[in-house]
Amino acid sequence: MAAKGGPLHAWHGHFEAKRVPEGVWMRCDGCGATLFRKQVEQNLSVCPECNHHMALTAVERIRQLLDQDTFENWFPDLQPADPLEFDDRRPYPERVRAEQARTGLNEAALVGQGFIKGRRIVFGITDSGFIMGSMGSVVGEKLTRAVEEATRQKLPLVIVSGSGGGARMHEGIYSLMQMAKVSTALGRYRSAGGLFISVLTHPTMGGVAASFASLGDIIIAEPKALIGFAGPRVIEQTVRVQLPEGFQTSEFHLKHGFIDRIVHRRDLKSLIAQLIDYTTP
C-alpha cells in the first residue's frame, strides 16, 4: 500500500481537483439515461435518447414559444386571498409566500399578449411548479380577463395547460367557481368568432382538464402527456377495473378523438402559427 503522500495520494488529489461540477449531468425521467444538461436544454428539454418531454416552467415555455421579448405580462399584481383561513400543515398565506419565493411567480398562471412568428395573440399558461398549477381564484381571474381581452381585441387565444392540481383545495368553493367562470368567458369568446387553441402538456389534470383545457377549438398535446380528471390509480381503485394500456396519455386521447394532434415541442411554434393562418381571416 502506498504511503501517505505517495503516488496514490497524489492521484486522488488530482481526481478531486478535476471533479465534474454539480449540475452538468442529469437523468431522464423517461428512460433513465444520464444526459449532458446543456445538450438537453439545447434540445428544448426533450431527451435525445427517448424523446421524453420534460417539464418546463412558465418562463421557459414563453421563451420557447413566443417571439423574443414580445410577451407583455398582464395583471401581475393580482394576489390570492385566504377567504377560508385555510390551514393544513401551515397557513395558506405562508404557503403562497413560500411558492412565490421559490418560483419567482405571483401565482400559478401567467397571461398577456405576445407574438408567435409575427402573429399577435393573447397567451396564457399554467405552471405545475406553483402548488401543482392548481386553479385558485387568481388563476381563474387572470384567465378570464385574458379571454375577455382576446374577445375585445378580436385576437387568437392560446392557453398552455400544465396543471396537475386541478381546483385548489385551499380556496374551496371559490376555486371550483373558476371552472365555470373561465368556461363562460370562453363561450362568449367563441360566440364572437374567436379562435382558441388549447395546448395540453404533462400533466393536465383535475378541474383544469375538466374546464378550459378541454374547450379549445383545436386541442393539441405534447407526446405522452398525462391528461385526465382523476389519476389512473384513483380510477382503478374506485371502479375496480383494469384500465387499458396507456390510459390518459396523449396517444390514448388522440386514438379516441379527445385531442386533434400530438406535436413535438420543436414543431409547436410553427404549427400554432400555421393554425392561426388557416383559421382566421
Salt bridges, closest charged atoms under 4 A:
GLU16 OE2 - HIS12 NE2 3.86
GLU16 OE1 - ARG19 NH2 2.75
ASP67 OD1 - LYS269 NZ 3.15
ASP88 OD1 - ARG95 NH2 3.09
ASP88 OD2 - HIS170 NE2 3.75
GLU99 OE1 - ARG102 NH2 2.86
GLU107 OE2 - ARG168 NH1 2.73
GLU141 OE2 - ARG145 NE 2.81
GLU141 OE1 - LYS181 NZ 2.75
GLU148 OE2 - ARG188 NH2 3.56
GLU149 OE2 - ARG152 NH2 2.38
ASP217 OD1 - ARG190 NE 3.14
GLU222 OE2 - ARG61 NH1 2.71
GLU222 OE2 - ARG265 NE 2.89
ASP267 OD2 - ARG266 NE 3.91
ASP277 OD2 - ARG119 NH2 2.56
